[in-house]
Amino acid sequence: MALNVETLGNLERRITISVPLQPLEAQIKQRLNQISRTAKFAGFRPGKAPIGLVNQHYGNQVRDEVYSGAVEKSFGDAVEENKLRVAGFPNIEHKPFDAASEVLEYTATFEIFPEVAIGDLSKVKIERPVTDISDADVKKTLDVLVKQRVSFEPVKRASKKGDRVNVTLKAFLDGQEVESTGDNGIDLVIGEGGRVASFDDELIGSKTGVSKKFDITYPEDYESAQIAGKTVGYEVTFNSVSQPKYPEIDADFAKSLGIEDGDVEKMKAEIAESLKQEVAKRVSAKLKEQVFQALADNSEFDIPRAILEVEINRMMQTTEQNLKQRGADISNIRLEPSMFEDQAKRSSKLRLLLGELINKNGLHANADQVRAMVDVFSQSFERPADVVTWYYADPKRLDEPAALATEENAVSWVLTQVKVTDKKVKFDDLMGTA
């Protein structure tokens, strides 16, 4: 086998390979002999047809298979001999196999993986968020839990903010009815959000049985293009007005949250512990985000186009699936690869960096770390033990927890190389609820 390696660019290579055909003739003959033992031809018993007839019917197919196998093997040998790490699939070009005589010559054009070097991290500064869980934070969480369990009771007074009203509604645009609840009323909580504030303002001050008309002019940038910048007329009839009734924070409330003995203080302690766990997750996420940015900022290398295109396609498919789940009409949405180019470059670069860092420093997760990650996954389910059993019933199911545990090892390693300082932050700021 003769070969020549050309450098076409930073990552692009082309190999020209010549494969002698004489040694392949024995393989072709052997294959034809195997076929002849079972081949059926009119006028001949199975396995008794002349080899020439077998060759006439199957020769081209067998030759193509043998030659294709020779191309695949010779390319693999050439890559190994030249210590090339091929990224993606090669583009192989050759003349028709039946045109080859003594030598089959072909070219393989492909990309190689770049030399990935982790930049100097010693001067990188990373801030670790630090926050304390206060009684006020526990109270805020309790308030949210109370509001989630609100019930409503009918009242005879006029409606006000926070009340739930049941209304029948008609909407008109340019004098034409565009929406109607029919005879079925709908429940609206006044001031709950999701609507323009001026609409909810019109729901305040009316009693059961009252009907009213009003106009709402929607902003130019309103999310619904049909009514953005337009004035919509409404006819609303109030079927009922109900005021919110919030549960007391007592033993029954504690039991509803899983505290079997109804101990309110124990409930608060568990809420505090839950908040601490959530804070730990947020801190971990913030650190990981900074670590990934530091790796990306301190390393420069080209990304193989083959890898980039795979990542772009993955992102496009994920985006399309998400849009479908949200009810979007995909036929009216045109996703272009260029929309995902920058994001794909960053994620591909990080994947290569993490792979190099993990392999070079032996950071693959061990069995105990994988089990710890599985335990974390299982805690959000009612029967954690069953979830653990499910993961270990099929080794492939451990791929995800193993990858995440390995990623955590990489983040921890980077944190030992950089300058980490603690930064006091408010609980609400960390949680994004400020």
C-alpha positions in Angstrom: 0.0 0.0 0.0 1.4 3.4 -1.1 0.2 6.6 0.4 0.7 10.3 0.5 -0.5 12.7 3.2 -1.3 16.4 2.3 -2.1 19.2 4.7 -4.9 21.3 3.2 -5.5 23.5 6.2 -5.1 23.7 10.0 -7.3 20.6 10.4 -8.0 19.4 6.9 -5.9 16.5 5.5 -6.0 14.5 2.3 -4.5 11.1 1.9 -3.9 9.5 -1.5 -3.7 5.7 -1.2 -2.9 3.1 -3.8 -4.1 -0.5 -3.1 -2.6 -3.4 -5.2 -5.5 -5.4 -6.6 -3.6 -8.7 -7.2 -3.8 -9.8 -3.5 -7.6 -9.1 -3.5 -8.2 -11.7 -6.3 -7.9 -14.5 -3.8 -10.6 -13.0 -1.6 -12.9 -12.5 -4.6 -12.4 -16.1 -5.7 -13.0 -17.4 -2.2 -16.3 -15.4 -1.9 -17.5 -16.7 -5.3 -16.7 -20.3 -4.3 -18.8 -19.8 -1.1 -21.7 -18.4 -3.1 -21.5 -21.3 -5.7 -22.2 -23.9 -2.9 -25.8 -22.6 -2.4 -26.6 -20.5 -5.5 -29.6 -21.6 -7.5 -29.8 -21.4 -11.2 -32.3 -22.7 -13.6 -31.2 -26.1 -15.0 -28.7 -26.8 -12.2 -29.0 -28.4 -8.8 -28.1 -26.1 -5.9 -24.4 -25.8 -5.6 -23.7 -27.4 -9.0 -23.7 -24.4 -11.3 -20.4 -23.6 -13.1 -18.2 -21.1 -11.4 -18.3 -19.0 -14.6 -22.1 -18.7 -14.3 -21.7 -17.7 -10.7 -19.1 -15.1 -11.6 -21.4 -13.7 -14.3 -24.2 -13.1 -11.8 -22.3 -12.2 -8.7 -18.9 -11.2 -9.8 -19.4 -7.4 -9.9 -21.2 -7.5 -6.5 -18.4 -9.5 -4.8 -15.7 -7.4 -6.4 -17.3 -4.2 -5.1 -17.6 -5.6 -1.6 -14.0 -6.7 -1.5 -12.7 -3.5 -2.9 -14.8 -1.5 -0.5 -13.5 -3.5 2.4 -9.9 -2.9 1.1 -10.5 0.8 1.0 -11.9 0.8 4.5 -9.0 -1.2 5.9 -6.3 0.6 4.1 -7.7 4.0 5.2 -7.7 2.7 8.8 -4.2 1.4 8.5 -3.0 4.8 7.0 -4.6 6.8 9.8 -3.1 4.5 12.5 0.3 4.6 10.8 0.4 8.4 10.6 -1.2 8.8 14.1 -4.1 10.9 12.8 -7.2 11.5 15.0 -10.0 11.7 12.4 -12.9 13.9 13.2 -16.1 12.9 11.4 -16.3 10.8 8.3 -13.8 11.0 5.4 -14.9 12.0 1.9 -13.5 9.2 -0.2 -13.2 9.6 -4.0 -12.1 7.0 -6.5 -12.8 5.9 -10.1 -15.4 3.2 -10.7 -14.1 -0.1 -9.3 -14.5 -1.8 -12.7 -12.1 0.8 -14.2 -9.3 -0.3 -11.9 -6.7 -2.6 -13.3 -3.5 -3.3 -11.3 -4.0 -0.7 -8.6 -7.0 0.9 -7.0 -6.1 4.5 -6.2 -8.4 6.7 -4.1 -8.2 10.0 -2.1 -9.7 10.5 1.4 -10.3 14.1 2.6 -11.1 14.6 6.2 -10.5 16.7 9.3 -8.5 15.8 12.3 -9.0 16.7 16.0 -7.1 19.8 17.0 -4.3 19.8 19.6 -6.3 20.9 22.7 -4.2 22.7 25.3 -5.7 24.0 28.6 -4.6 27.6 29.0 -3.0 29.1 32.2 -5.7 29.2 34.8 -3.6 30.4 37.7 -4.7 34.1 37.3 -8.4 33.3 36.7 -10.6 34.7 39.4 -13.9 33.0 40.3 -16.5 34.2 42.8 -18.3 31.6 45.0 -21.7 32.9 46.0 -22.3 32.7 49.8 -25.7 33.2 51.4 -27.4 32.4 54.6 -30.9 31.0 55.1 -32.8 33.3 57.4 -36.1 32.9 59.2 -37.4 35.5 56.7 -36.5 33.3 53.8 -38.3 30.4 55.4 -41.3 32.6 55.9 -41.3 33.8 52.3 -41.3 30.1 51.2 -44.1 29.4 53.5 -46.1 32.3 52.1 -45.7 30.9 48.6 -46.8 27.4 49.8 -49.8 29.0 51.5 -50.8 30.9 48.3 -50.5 27.7 46.3 -53.1 26.1 48.5 -55.6 29.0 48.4 -59.3 28.3 48.1 -62.1 30.7 47.2 -65.4 31.4 48.9 -68.3 33.4 47.3 -69.0 37.0 48.5 -71.8 39.5 47.8 -69.5 42.5 47.7 -67.9 44.2 44.6 -64.8 42.5 43.3 -61.3 43.7 44.2 -57.7 42.7 43.4 -57.0 39.1 44.5 -60.6 37.9 44.1 -61.5 35.2 41.6 -64.3 36.2 39.3 -66.3 33.9 37.0 -67.3 35.8 33.8 -68.7 35.2 30.4 -66.9 37.3 27.9 -67.1 38.4 24.3 -64.3 40.3 22.4 -64.7 42.5 19.4 -62.1 43.8 16.9 -63.1 46.4 14.3 -66.7 45.6 15.2 -66.4 41.9 14.5 -66.6 39.3 17.3 -63.3 37.5 17.6 -63.6 35.6 20.8 -66.4 34.3 23.0 -66.7 32.1 26.0 -70.3 31.2 25.0 -72.4 30.2 27.9 -69.5 28.8 29.8 -67.9 31.1 32.2 -64.2 31.3 32.8 -62.4 31.9 36.1 -60.0 34.8 36.4 -58.0 35.9 39.4 -57.7 39.6 39.3 -54.1 40.8 39.3 -52.6 37.3 38.8 -50.6 38.5 35.8 -50.4 37.1 32.2 -52.8 39.8 31.0 -52.4 43.5 30.4 -53.0 45.3 33.7 -55.7 47.6 32.2 -57.9 44.6 31.5 -57.7 43.4 35.2 -58.4 47.0 36.3 -61.7 46.8 34.5 -62.6 43.7 36.5 -62.4 45.5 39.8 -65.6 47.0 41.4 -68.3 44.8 39.9 -70.8 42.5 41.7 -72.4 39.2 40.6 -74.9 39.7 37.9 -73.4 43.0 36.6 -72.5 43.4 32.9 -70.2 46.0 31.5 -68.5 47.0 28.3 -65.0 48.5 28.0 -62.2 48.9 25.5 -58.5 47.9 25.9 -55.8 49.3 23.6 -52.9 46.8 23.5 -49.2 47.8 23.2 -47.5 47.8 19.9 -45.1 45.0 21.1 -47.9 42.8 22.5 -47.1 39.1 22.1 -50.2 38.4 20.0 -49.7 40.0 16.6 -53.4 39.8 15.9 -54.2 42.5 18.5 -50.8 44.3 19.0 -51.4 48.0 18.8 -55.1 47.6 18.3 -58.2 48.4 20.4 -60.4 45.5 21.5 -63.9 45.9 22.8 -65.1 43.6 25.6 -68.5 42.7 26.9 -68.2 41.0 30.3 -70.9 39.5 32.6 -69.9 38.7 36.2 -71.4 35.3 37.2 -69.7 35.2 40.6 -67.2 36.9 42.9 -65.1 34.9 45.3 -62.6 36.0 47.8 -59.4 34.0 48.6 -59.2 31.9 51.7 -55.7 30.9 52.8 -55.0 27.9 55.0 -53.7 28.5 58.5 -50.1 27.5 59.2 -51.0 24.8 61.7 -50.7 21.0 62.2 -53.1 20.2 59.3 -51.0 22.4 57.0 -47.8 20.7 58.2 -49.4 17.3 57.5 -50.3 18.4 54.0 -46.6 19.0 53.4 -45.7 15.5 54.6 -45.0 16.1 58.3 -46.8 13.1 59.7 -47.1 14.4 63.3 -48.1 17.9 62.2 -45.1 19.5 64.0 -45.0 23.1 62.6 -41.4 23.7 63.8 -40.3 20.5 62.2 -42.0 21.6 59.0 -40.1 24.9 59.1 -36.8 23.0 59.7 -37.4 20.8 56.7 -38.2 23.9 54.6 -34.9 25.5 55.7 -33.0 22.3 54.8 -34.7 22.2 51.4 -33.7 25.8 50.8 -30.1 24.9 51.8 -30.0 22.1 49.3 -31.4 24.5 46.6 -28.8 27.1 47.5 -26.1 24.4 47.1 -27.4 23.6 43.7 -27.5 27.2 42.6 -24.0 27.8 43.9 -22.7 24.7 42.1 -24.4 25.9 38.9 -22.8 29.4 39.2 -19.4 27.9 39.8 -19.7 25.5 36.9 -20.8 28.4 34.6 -17.7 30.4 35.6 -15.4 27.4 35.2 -16.7 26.7 31.7 -16.2 30.4 30.8 -12.7 30.4 32.1 -11.8 27.3 30.1 -13.3 28.8 26.9 -11.6 32.1 27.4 -8.1 30.7 28.2 -7.8 28.2 25.3 -7.8 28.9 21.5 -8.0 26.2 18.8 -10.0 25.5 15.6 -13.1 23.4 15.8 -13.5 20.7 13.2 -16.4 21.6 10.9 -17.7 18.0 11.1 -18.1 18.3 14.9 -19.6 21.7 14.6 -22.2 20.6 12.1 -23.3 17.6 14.3 -23.7 20.0 17.2 -25.7 22.5 15.1 -28.0 19.7 13.9 -28.5 18.5 17.5 -29.4 22.0 18.6 -31.8 22.5 15.7 -33.6 19.3 16.5 -33.9 20.1 20.2 -35.3 23.6 19.4 -37.8 22.1 17.0 -38.9 19.5 19.6 -39.3 22.3 22.2 -41.4 24.4 19.8 -43.6 21.5 19.0 -44.2 20.8 22.7 -45.3 24.4 23.1 -47.8 24.1 20.4 -45.9 26.0 17.7 -46.6 25.4 14.0 -43.2 24.3 12.8 -44.2 24.7 9.2 -44.3 28.5 9.7 -40.9 28.6 11.4 -37.7 28.4 9.5 -34.6 27.4 11.5 -31.3 28.3 9.9 -28.0 26.7 10.9 -26.4 30.1 11.2 -28.8 30.8 14.1 -27.0 28.2 16.2 -23.4 28.7 14.9 -22.0 30.7 17.9 -23.6 28.6 20.5 -22.5 25.4 18.8 -18.9 26.6 18.6 -18.9 27.3 22.4 -20.4 23.9 23.3 -18.1 22.0 20.9 -15.1 23.8 22.3 -16.1 23.1 25.9 -16.7 19.4 25.0 -13.2 19.1 23.6 -11.6 21.0 26.5 -13.4 18.9 29.1 -12.4 15.7 27.3 -8.8 16.7 27.2 -8.8 17.8 30.9 -10.6 14.7 32.1 -8.3 12.3 30.1 -5.1 14.1 31.0 -5.9 14.3 34.7 -7.7 11.0 35.2 -10.9 12.6 36.3 -13.4 9.9 35.2 -16.0 9.3 37.9 -15.6 6.1 40.0 -18.3 3.7 41.0 -19.0 5.5 44.3 -19.4 8.9 42.6 -21.8 7.5 40.0 -23.8 5.9 42.8 -23.9 9.2 44.7 -25.2 10.9 41.5 -27.9 8.2 41.1 -28.9 8.8 44.7 -29.3 12.5 44.0 -31.5 11.7 41.0 -33.7 9.3 43.0 -34.4 11.8 45.8 -37.0 13.6 43.8 -39.1 10.5 43.4 -41.6 9.0 45.9 -39.8 5.6 46.0 -36.0 6.4 45.7 -35.0 2.7 46.1 -37.0 1.7 43.0 -35.3 4.5 41.0 -31.8 3.3 42.0 -32.8 -0.3 41.0 -34.0 0.9 37.7 -30.7 2.7 36.9 -28.6 -0.3 37.8 -30.8 -2.8 35.9 -29.2 -1.6 32.6 -25.6 -0.3 32.5 -26.5 2.1 29.7 -28.7 4.0 32.1 -25.7 4.9 34.1 -24.2 6.9 31.2 -25.9 10.1 32.2 -25.1 10.1 36.0 -21.5 9.0 35.1 -21.1 11.9 32.7 -22.4 14.4 35.2 -20.3 13.0 38.0 -17.2 13.2 35.7 -18.1 16.7 34.8 -18.3 17.6 38.5 -14.8 16.2 38.9 -13.5 18.4 36.1 -15.1 21.5 37.7 -13.6 20.6 41.1 -10.2 20.2 39.5 -10.4 23.6 37.8 -11.4 25.2 41.1 -8.1 24.0 42.6 -6.2 25.8 39.8 -7.9 29.2 39.9 -8.3 31.9 42.6 -11.6 31.4 44.3 -13.1 34.2 46.5 -16.3 34.1 48.4 -18.9 36.8 47.6 -21.8 37.4 50.0 -25.1 37.6 48.1 -28.7 37.9 49.1 -30.8 34.8 49.1 -33.4 36.3 46.7 -30.6 37.5 44.3 -29.1 33.9 44.2 -32.5 32.4 43.6 -33.5 35.0 41.0 -36.6 36.1 42.9 -35.5 39.6 43.8 
